[in-house]
Each structure stands twice: as C-alpha cells, then as structure tokens.
Amino acid sequence: MNATTREQGAREWRSLWLILLLGFALRVGLGVLHPSIAHPDEIFQYQEPAHRFLTGLGVPSWEWNHHIRSWFIPGLVLPIMASVRIFTHDPVIYFDVIALLLSLASLPVIWVAFIWGRQEGGHEGGIVAGLLAAVAFQLVYFSSHLLMDTLAVDLLLPALYACREYRRHGSLRSLAVGCASLAVLAFVRPQIAPVLLFPGIATLRAAKHRGQMLPGMTWSLGPLLVLGGLDWITLGTPFQSIWRYIYINLFRVADDFGVAPFYWYLKNMLLAWTIAVVPIGYFSGRAASKFRVEFVTAWLIVALLSAIQHKEARFILPAEAILLILAGVGIAQCRFGHTRAIAATICATSLALCFTPTFFPQLSRGHAELRAMNQIMQRPDACGIYFLPRPSLLNFSGYTGARDGVALRSDRFDTATENLRRANYIVTWLQPDETATVPPDYSRLDCRNDTSGRQICVYRRPGACG
C-alpha cells in the first residue's frame, strides 16, 4: 500500500467519523434536549413492562393483558433500567440513557449508507450518501424513540448490507450477520416478516451455490427458535407473541383503531417529502440497477402494509429508510462533483421538511406531557397523580416517568372519589371545548398546550395522600 492509498483511506475514515458524529449529535441532542413521545407504544409496550418487572409498578397495556408481546425488547431494557437505578431513581435519566443508546444503535445505518455511497461514487459519494442518512429528518427524529419501527430500521439496513456482501463476496461472517438479523427482525416485527423472505431467499440461494446452505439455515432458524423459546418460557406457548399478535391485528385491531385506504402510505410519503419526493424517487430508482434486492424489499414493505387496514405512518419507516439511503447512493453514482454544494442542499432540504405541516407537530408530540410529569416529579410532596379524563393516563409516561412511591390514578382503574383521596396532584388533558371538574381545594400550577391543541394543566392540593 503506497502513501497515496494510505492517505486516501485516512481521509475516508475521517469523513465517516465526522458524519457519524454529526448523526449521533442530532439524534441524541433531539432525544435528550427536546424529549417527546412519538407514540405511547414506546412507553407502555417496552419501558413500562420492564419497570413493572423491576419495581412491581407499571400500567399494563391491552397487548400485555392479551399476552401478544414478546419479552425480548423489555428484556433488553431491563438491565439498562437496573443499571440506572444503582445511581439514581430520577425517572428522567431512564429516558435520557435510552435515547443515548438508541442513537448509538442507529449509527450502523449511517455507516451502511456511507459504504454503499463510496462503492458507487468514491470518497465524495460516501460523503453524500452518509450525510443524507445522518441528517434525514425522519431518521433523526425516530432514532431516539424505543419503537419497533425504529429497531426495525437499525436491524434491517445492516442485515441487507451483510446479505449483499455475502452474495457478492461469500464471507461466512456476512452470511451469519445477515441471516441472523433478518430472523430476529422477522420475530420482533412480524408485519414485514413475509417481505424478509425475499432478501433471505436470495441470500440462501447464493449459499446453496457455494455449498454453505447448512450454515445459512442454522443462522436463519437458530435465533427464531431461541426467541420462540423465550415466548414459551414467559408467555406459556412457543411463538405466542407472533401468532396471537397476527390474529388480533388481522381481525380485531381495525375495529378498535380504524382503517385507512390502500393508498394511504403513498399519500403520506408524498405529504412528508413534498417536492423532495421527485429526487428521492429518481435517485433511488437509479440506484436500483445495482441494488435491486434492497429496492424491491422497500416497495414490498409498502405494498404489504398497504394491504393491511390499520395503518400508522411510522409502520413504513424501514421502507422509507431504504429509499432515502438508495437516493443517496443514486446521487453518488452520478459523480456530480460539487460535494459541498450537494451536502448543503441535502442539509437545507432536510431542515425545511422538518417544518412541513405534516411533520412539524410530530417533533413535539408528547413533549408537554413529559414536561408536566417532570414538573411534578421535582416536587418532594408528590405522592399521587390523578389523570383526567379517563383515557389520558396512557398519553403520559406511566410509572416509568414517576418517582418511586408516587401513585398514578385514573378512572380506568378506580372511582373518582378514591382517586381524589389518593392523589395530591391532578393533570388534565383536554380538547379546547372540553372541561374537567377539579375540586376547589386544588390550585392550578401550570397550563400548556400540546401539538394537537389539547390543554395540559397541573393542579395541586396541600396535604398528603390518603
């Protein structure tokens, strides 16, 4: 290796580390400095069960009551919470540490984008593709939230990279990483499991041609059997979190949570990306000539989830992540030069898209709720919080966001008289045209509006909880 090659390699590594540092700073900065709740699932499906296991205190969601959630993700949260509790019982630290660790877990996605961009467009191509993955507004926002869609992105992109590397070069390490990651993802995100057969079968076919089918099948089935066994131990039946989850979501959830037309995801992507949808579509399509499996995987996810009646924008985040990264790769393939101008355009576009009416309210969703909880937790006299109206408790941070010894009260679980007796704080979560009857011995401390226009007010009465 001559001096020029070594210098080129050093430049590429410096660029990669700077991009990774930027991506990490954006993710952890948003997650810690402006905490929010992207969806109640990140609390009540993963953090709250872990907190309940550790302390005995936690609000069970209907999914846990129906035994359709695996203990795999809460099991990963458990040692994090236990470690934090060694040093402090401040509930804010739970969220900060989890946001930090999730931000770290998202960095391989940026690494994959850089490597693919470098393969197609050299050093400058790596910078363009890596930077796009680092600053893309959707990836930055969701990366610090403990949602299965976020974890799906963190697993899927490295899995696709490893599978592609195996198909190209035949490394057994790549085969193991790719097959195992797809298997874990199929278990924890069963909605897209049928799509994962596409890159999985393509990789196993390559393994068959190389006489390595047995290692490929072992790495594919092994994690599935382990996770199925975890269900058997914790829920009572092998793979219960998959088959019961699929049954309820196919035949029950649409009735409870509504339906959307088949084109809803396409419409949402258009509204989220606005005019950027044209270059994203063009450049990701251009990259598809060399990244056919990855491109088709993204659109299969969109197609499959479009056929399911119950839809939420975050469900197709893995597909959007693939298309965004392939768009960066497509730009790299063009070898435009003017890297600084392209990088500035990418950053400016991502920043502008944050302020669209479709996405901007998302940035602060749940922020006011967290602020209200944190405000009460800073007061030593807090012993109980009564949430009004009845369903509002599930829009806050649960016992995960409460100090030990502070009871959370709701008419979901007890009578209003009992709740008032056992709580010295009331939190209301009301639409502008709604009112709540707050007893006169409670004085208002603070009111603020959330992103949907609801008014969140904190009330306090003197004295202890009965």
C-alpha positions as CSV (number, residue, x, y, z in Angstrom):
1,M,0.0,0.0,0.0
2,N,1.6,3.3,-1.1
3,A,1.4,6.6,0.7
4,T,-1.3,7.9,-1.6
5,T,-3.6,5.0,-0.9
6,R,-3.0,5.3,2.8
7,E,-3.8,9.0,2.7
8,Q,-7.0,8.3,0.8
9,G,-8.0,5.7,3.3
10,A,-7.3,8.0,6.2
11,R,-9.4,10.8,4.5
12,E,-12.3,8.4,4.1
13,W,-12.2,7.3,7.7
14,R,-12.1,10.9,8.9
15,S,-15.1,11.8,6.8
16,L,-17.0,8.7,8.0
17,W,-16.3,9.6,11.7
18,L,-17.3,13.2,11.2
19,I,-20.6,12.1,9.6
20,L,-21.3,9.6,12.3
21,L,-20.5,12.2,15.0
22,L,-23.0,14.6,13.3
23,G,-25.7,12.0,13.0
24,F,-25.2,11.0,16.7
25,A,-25.3,14.6,17.9
26,L,-28.5,15.3,16.0
27,R,-30.2,12.2,17.3
28,V,-29.1,12.3,20.9
29,G,-29.5,16.1,21.0
30,L,-33.1,16.0,19.9
31,G,-33.9,13.0,22.1
32,V,-32.4,14.4,25.3
33,L,-32.8,18.2,24.9
34,H,-36.3,18.1,23.5
35,P,-37.8,14.8,24.7
36,S,-41.1,13.7,23.3
37,I,-43.3,10.6,22.9
38,A,-43.6,9.6,19.3
39,H,-46.3,7.1,20.2
40,P,-47.5,5.6,23.6
41,D,-46.1,2.2,22.5
42,E,-42.6,3.3,23.3
43,I,-43.6,3.6,26.9
44,F,-46.3,1.0,27.5
45,Q,-45.0,-1.8,25.3
46,Y,-41.4,-1.8,26.2
47,Q,-40.3,0.6,29.1
48,E,-43.3,0.2,31.3
49,P,-43.2,-3.7,31.4
50,A,-39.5,-3.5,32.3
51,H,-40.3,-1.0,35.0
52,R,-43.1,-3.2,36.3
53,F,-40.8,-6.2,36.4
54,L,-38.2,-4.3,38.4
55,T,-40.4,-2.4,40.8
56,G,-43.9,-4.1,40.7
57,L,-45.3,-0.8,39.4
58,G,-46.5,-0.3,35.8
59,V,-49.6,0.3,33.8
60,P,-50.3,-2.8,31.6
61,S,-51.5,-2.2,28.0
62,W,-54.1,-4.3,26.4
63,E,-51.4,-6.1,24.4
64,W,-49.7,-7.3,27.6
65,N,-53.1,-8.3,29.0
66,H,-53.7,-10.4,25.9
67,H,-50.1,-11.8,26.0
68,I,-49.2,-10.8,22.5
69,R,-45.9,-9.0,23.2
70,S,-42.6,-10.7,23.4
71,W,-40.3,-10.1,26.4
72,F,-37.4,-9.7,24.0
73,I,-37.4,-5.9,23.9
74,P,-38.4,-5.3,27.5
75,G,-35.6,-7.8,28.4
76,L,-33.1,-5.6,26.7
77,V,-34.5,-2.6,28.6
78,L,-34.3,-4.3,32.0
79,P,-30.5,-4.2,32.5
80,I,-30.5,-0.5,31.4
81,M,-33.1,0.5,33.9
82,A,-31.5,-1.7,36.6
83,S,-28.1,0.0,36.0
84,V,-29.6,3.5,36.1
85,R,-31.3,2.7,39.4
86,I,-28.0,1.9,41.0
87,F,-27.0,5.5,40.7
88,T,-30.3,7.4,40.7
89,H,-34.1,7.0,40.9
90,D,-34.7,10.1,38.8
91,P,-37.1,8.9,36.1
92,V,-35.8,11.5,33.6
93,I,-32.5,9.6,33.4
94,Y,-34.2,6.5,32.1
95,F,-35.3,8.4,29.0
96,D,-32.0,10.1,28.5
97,V,-30.0,6.9,28.7
98,I,-32.3,5.0,26.4
99,A,-32.3,7.9,23.9
100,L,-28.5,7.9,24.0
101,L,-28.2,4.1,23.5
102,L,-30.8,4.1,20.7
103,S,-28.9,6.9,19.0
104,L,-25.8,4.8,19.1
105,A,-27.7,1.8,17.8
106,S,-28.8,3.8,14.7
107,L,-25.2,4.7,13.6
108,P,-24.7,1.4,11.6
109,V,-27.4,2.7,9.3
110,I,-25.3,5.8,8.5
111,W,-22.3,3.5,8.1
112,V,-24.1,1.4,5.6
113,A,-25.1,4.4,3.6
114,F,-21.5,5.7,3.6
115,I,-20.1,2.4,2.4
116,W,-22.6,1.9,-0.3
117,G,-22.1,5.5,-1.5
118,R,-18.3,5.0,-1.5
119,Q,-18.7,1.8,-3.5
120,E,-20.6,3.7,-6.2
121,G,-19.1,7.2,-6.2
122,G,-15.8,7.0,-4.3
123,H,-15.0,9.2,-1.3
124,E,-17.4,12.0,-2.4
125,G,-20.2,9.5,-3.0
126,G,-19.7,8.1,0.5
127,I,-19.9,11.6,2.0
128,V,-23.2,12.4,0.1
129,A,-24.9,9.1,0.9
130,G,-23.7,9.0,4.5
131,L,-24.7,12.6,5.1
132,L,-28.2,12.1,3.7
133,A,-28.7,9.2,6.2
134,A,-27.2,11.3,9.0
135,V,-29.5,14.3,8.6
136,A,-32.7,12.8,7.0
137,F,-35.4,14.3,9.3
138,Q,-37.4,11.2,9.7
139,L,-34.4,9.0,10.7
140,V,-33.1,11.7,13.1
141,Y,-36.4,12.0,14.9
142,F,-37.4,8.4,15.3
143,S,-33.9,7.1,16.0
144,S,-34.0,8.0,19.7
145,H,-37.5,6.6,20.3
146,L,-38.0,3.0,21.5
147,L,-40.4,1.8,18.9
148,M,-40.2,-1.4,17.0
149,D,-40.2,0.5,13.7
150,T,-37.0,2.3,14.9
151,L,-35.4,-1.0,15.9
152,A,-36.5,-2.5,12.6
153,V,-34.5,0.2,10.7
154,D,-31.5,-0.5,12.9
155,L,-31.7,-4.2,12.2
156,L,-32.8,-4.2,8.5
157,L,-30.2,-2.0,6.9
158,P,-27.2,-3.8,8.4
159,A,-28.9,-7.1,7.5
160,L,-29.4,-6.0,3.9
161,Y,-25.8,-4.9,3.8
162,A,-24.5,-8.2,5.1
163,C,-26.7,-10.2,2.8
164,R,-25.5,-8.2,-0.2
165,E,-21.9,-8.6,0.8
166,Y,-22.3,-12.3,1.1
167,R,-23.9,-12.5,-2.4
168,R,-21.0,-10.5,-3.8
169,H,-18.0,-12.0,-1.9
170,G,-19.1,-15.1,0.0
171,S,-18.0,-14.1,3.5
172,L,-19.4,-16.5,6.1
173,R,-19.4,-13.7,8.7
174,S,-21.7,-11.7,6.4
175,L,-23.9,-14.7,5.9
176,A,-24.2,-15.1,9.7
177,V,-24.9,-11.4,10.4
178,G,-27.4,-11.1,7.5
179,C,-29.4,-14.3,8.2
180,A,-29.5,-13.8,12.0
181,S,-30.5,-10.2,11.7
182,L,-33.4,-11.0,9.3
183,A,-34.5,-13.8,11.6
184,V,-34.6,-11.6,14.7
185,L,-36.4,-8.9,12.8
186,A,-39.0,-11.3,11.4
187,F,-39.8,-12.3,15.0
188,V,-40.0,-8.8,16.6
189,R,-41.7,-7.2,13.6
190,P,-44.0,-9.9,12.2
191,Q,-45.9,-7.5,9.9
192,I,-43.0,-7.4,7.5
193,A,-41.8,-11.0,8.0
194,P,-43.2,-12.2,4.6
195,V,-41.2,-9.5,2.8
196,L,-38.0,-10.5,4.6
197,L,-38.2,-13.9,2.8
198,F,-37.2,-12.0,-0.4
199,P,-33.7,-10.9,0.7
200,G,-33.4,-14.1,2.8
201,I,-34.1,-16.5,0.0
202,A,-31.8,-14.6,-2.4
203,T,-29.0,-14.9,0.1
204,L,-29.7,-18.6,0.8
205,R,-29.7,-19.4,-2.9
206,A,-26.2,-17.9,-3.1
207,A,-25.3,-20.0,0.0
208,K,-26.6,-23.1,-1.8
209,H,-24.4,-22.4,-4.9
210,R,-21.4,-22.1,-2.6
211,G,-22.2,-25.3,-0.6
212,Q,-22.9,-23.2,2.5
213,M,-26.7,-23.9,2.8
214,L,-26.4,-25.5,6.3
215,P,-24.7,-22.5,8.0
216,G,-27.2,-20.2,6.3
217,M,-30.2,-22.2,7.5
218,T,-28.6,-22.5,11.0
219,W,-28.2,-18.8,11.3
220,S,-31.7,-18.2,10.0
221,L,-33.6,-20.7,12.2
222,G,-31.4,-20.5,15.3
223,P,-32.5,-17.0,16.5
224,L,-36.1,-17.8,15.7
225,L,-36.0,-21.0,17.9
226,V,-34.4,-19.1,20.7
227,L,-36.9,-16.2,20.6
228,G,-39.8,-18.7,20.2
229,G,-38.4,-20.5,23.3
230,L,-38.4,-17.2,25.1
231,D,-42.2,-16.9,24.4
232,W,-42.6,-20.4,25.7
233,I,-40.9,-19.6,29.0
234,T,-42.5,-16.2,29.5
235,L,-45.9,-16.5,27.9
236,G,-46.6,-20.2,28.0
237,T,-46.6,-21.1,24.3
238,P,-43.9,-21.1,21.7
239,F,-44.1,-18.1,19.3
240,Q,-47.2,-16.9,21.1
241,S,-46.3,-13.2,20.6
242,I,-46.3,-13.8,16.8
243,W,-49.4,-16.0,16.1
244,R,-51.6,-14.3,18.6
245,Y,-50.4,-10.9,17.6
246,I,-51.2,-11.6,13.9
247,Y,-54.6,-13.0,14.7
248,I,-55.6,-10.0,16.8
249,N,-54.2,-7.4,14.4
250,L,-55.9,-9.0,11.4
251,F,-59.3,-9.5,12.9
252,R,-59.6,-7.1,15.9
253,V,-57.4,-4.0,15.7
254,A,-59.1,-2.5,12.7
255,D,-62.3,-2.4,14.5
256,D,-60.8,-0.7,17.6
257,F,-58.4,1.7,15.9
258,G,-59.9,2.4,12.5
259,V,-58.9,1.7,8.9
260,A,-57.3,3.6,6.1
261,P,-57.4,3.2,2.3
262,F,-54.7,1.2,0.5
263,Y,-53.1,4.4,-0.9
264,W,-52.7,6.0,2.5
265,Y,-48.9,5.3,2.8
266,L,-48.2,6.7,-0.6
267,K,-50.2,9.8,0.2
268,N,-48.4,10.1,3.5
269,M,-44.9,9.8,1.8
270,L,-45.9,12.5,-0.7
271,L,-47.1,14.8,2.1
272,A,-43.9,14.2,4.2
273,W,-41.4,14.5,1.4
274,T,-43.3,17.2,-0.7
275,I,-41.2,18.3,-3.6
276,A,-38.3,16.1,-2.4
277,V,-40.3,13.0,-3.5
278,V,-39.1,13.6,-7.1
279,P,-35.4,13.5,-6.5
280,I,-35.8,10.7,-3.9
281,G,-37.9,8.7,-6.4
282,Y,-35.5,9.4,-9.3
283,F,-32.2,8.7,-7.5
284,S,-33.4,5.7,-5.5
285,G,-34.7,4.2,-8.8
286,R,-31.3,4.9,-10.4
287,A,-29.6,3.0,-7.6
288,A,-32.0,0.1,-8.1
289,S,-30.0,-1.1,-11.1
290,K,-27.3,-2.3,-8.7
291,F,-29.3,-2.6,-5.5
292,R,-32.3,-4.5,-6.9
293,V,-32.9,-6.7,-3.9
294,E,-32.9,-3.7,-1.5
295,F,-35.1,-1.5,-3.7
296,V,-37.7,-4.3,-4.2
297,T,-37.6,-5.0,-0.5
298,A,-38.6,-1.4,0.3
299,W,-41.5,-1.4,-2.1
300,L,-42.7,-4.8,-1.0
301,I,-42.9,-3.5,2.6
302,V,-45.0,-0.6,1.4
303,A,-47.2,-2.9,-0.7
304,L,-47.7,-5.4,2.1
305,L,-48.5,-2.8,4.8
306,S,-50.8,-1.0,2.4
307,A,-52.9,-4.2,2.2
308,I,-53.4,-4.2,6.0
309,Q,-56.3,-2.0,7.0
310,H,-54.9,-0.5,10.2
311,K,-52.1,2.0,9.2
312,E,-49.8,4.4,11.0
313,A,-47.1,6.5,9.3
314,R,-44.3,5.0,11.4
315,F,-45.0,1.5,10.2
316,I,-43.3,2.0,6.9
317,L,-40.2,3.7,8.4
318,P,-38.0,0.8,7.3
319,A,-39.0,1.2,3.7
320,E,-38.5,4.9,3.8
321,A,-35.0,4.4,5.3
322,I,-34.1,2.1,2.5
323,L,-35.4,4.5,-0.2
324,L,-33.6,7.5,1.4
325,I,-30.3,5.7,1.5
326,L,-30.7,4.4,-2.0
327,A,-31.4,8.0,-3.1
328,G,-28.0,9.0,-1.6
329,V,-26.4,6.1,-3.4
330,G,-28.1,7.2,-6.7
331,I,-26.6,10.7,-6.2
332,A,-23.2,9.1,-5.6
333,Q,-23.5,7.1,-8.8
334,C,-23.9,10.4,-10.8
335,R,-20.5,11.6,-9.6
336,F,-21.6,15.2,-9.9
337,G,-18.6,16.7,-8.0
338,H,-19.5,19.9,-6.1
339,T,-19.8,17.8,-3.0
340,R,-20.1,20.7,-0.6
341,A,-23.0,22.2,-2.6
342,I,-24.8,18.9,-2.7
343,A,-24.2,18.4,1.0
344,A,-25.5,21.8,1.8
345,T,-28.6,21.2,-0.3
346,I,-29.3,17.9,1.5
347,C,-29.0,19.5,4.9
348,A,-31.2,22.5,3.9
349,T,-33.8,20.3,2.4
350,S,-34.0,18.0,5.5
351,L,-34.3,21.1,7.7
352,A,-37.0,22.6,5.6
353,L,-39.0,19.3,5.6
354,C,-39.0,19.3,9.4
355,F,-41.3,22.4,9.2
356,T,-43.9,21.0,6.9
357,P,-47.4,20.8,8.5
358,T,-47.3,17.0,8.1
359,F,-44.2,16.5,10.2
360,F,-43.6,19.6,12.4
361,P,-46.3,18.8,15.0
362,Q,-44.6,15.3,15.4
363,L,-41.4,16.9,16.8
364,S,-43.2,18.0,20.0
365,R,-45.7,15.2,20.4
366,G,-45.8,14.2,24.0
367,H,-43.3,16.9,25.0
368,A,-45.8,18.9,27.0
369,E,-46.9,15.6,28.7
370,L,-43.4,14.8,29.7
371,R,-42.9,18.4,31.0
372,A,-45.9,18.1,33.2
373,M,-44.7,14.8,34.7
374,N,-41.2,16.1,35.2
375,Q,-42.6,19.3,36.9
376,I,-44.5,17.2,39.4
377,M,-41.6,14.8,40.0
378,Q,-39.4,17.8,41.0
379,R,-41.8,18.4,44.0
380,P,-40.9,16.3,47.0
381,D,-44.5,16.4,48.3
382,A,-45.9,14.5,45.3
383,C,-47.5,11.2,46.4
384,G,-50.2,10.6,43.8
385,I,-51.3,12.0,40.4
386,Y,-54.9,11.8,39.2
387,F,-55.2,11.9,35.4
388,L,-58.4,13.4,33.8
389,P,-60.3,12.5,31.7
390,R,-60.4,8.7,31.9
391,P,-58.1,7.6,29.0
392,S,-55.5,10.4,29.4
393,L,-53.1,8.4,31.6
394,L,-51.9,6.4,28.6
395,N,-50.7,9.6,26.9
396,F,-48.2,10.3,29.6
397,S,-45.0,8.4,30.7
398,G,-46.6,5.9,33.1
399,Y,-44.7,4.7,36.1
400,T,-41.5,4.8,34.1
401,G,-41.7,8.6,34.3
402,A,-42.7,8.7,38.0
403,R,-40.6,8.6,41.2
404,D,-40.9,5.5,43.4
405,G,-43.7,5.9,45.8
406,V,-45.9,8.2,43.5
407,A,-49.1,6.5,42.6
408,L,-50.8,7.1,39.3
409,R,-54.6,7.2,39.5
410,S,-57.2,7.1,36.7
411,D,-60.9,6.4,36.4
412,R,-59.9,3.5,34.2
413,F,-58.9,1.6,37.3
414,D,-60.8,3.1,40.3
415,T,-63.5,5.5,41.3
416,A,-63.2,9.3,41.2
417,T,-63.7,9.6,45.0
418,E,-60.9,7.1,45.7
419,N,-58.6,8.7,43.2
420,L,-59.1,12.2,44.7
421,R,-58.3,10.8,48.1
422,R,-55.1,9.1,47.0
423,A,-53.7,11.9,44.8
424,N,-52.5,15.4,45.7
425,Y,-51.9,16.4,42.1
426,I,-54.3,16.4,39.2
427,V,-53.3,16.5,35.5
428,T,-55.9,17.3,32.9
429,W,-55.6,16.5,29.1
430,L,-58.4,18.3,27.4
431,Q,-59.6,19.5,24.0
432,P,-60.3,23.2,23.8
433,D,-64.0,22.5,24.1
434,E,-63.7,20.1,27.0
435,T,-63.8,20.8,30.7
436,A,-62.9,18.8,33.7
437,T,-64.4,19.2,37.2
438,V,-61.5,20.0,39.5
439,P,-62.3,20.2,43.3
440,P,-61.8,23.7,44.7
441,D,-59.0,22.6,47.1
442,Y,-56.8,22.0,44.1
443,S,-55.0,25.1,42.8
444,R,-53.7,25.4,39.3
445,L,-49.9,25.4,38.9
446,D,-49.3,25.4,35.2
447,C,-51.1,25.0,31.8
448,R,-49.6,24.4,28.4
449,N,-50.9,23.2,25.0
450,D,-49.6,20.2,23.2
451,T,-49.2,19.9,19.4
452,S,-52.8,18.7,18.9
453,G,-54.2,21.8,20.7
454,R,-55.0,19.9,23.9
455,Q,-54.6,21.8,27.1
456,I,-52.5,20.1,29.8
457,C,-52.9,21.6,33.2
458,V,-51.3,20.7,36.6
459,Y,-53.2,21.2,39.8
460,R,-52.0,20.7,43.4
461,R,-53.7,20.4,46.8
462,P,-51.9,20.7,50.1
463,G,-51.6,17.6,52.3
464,A,-50.6,14.0,51.9
465,C,-52.4,11.2,50.0
466,G,-54.9,9.1,51.9
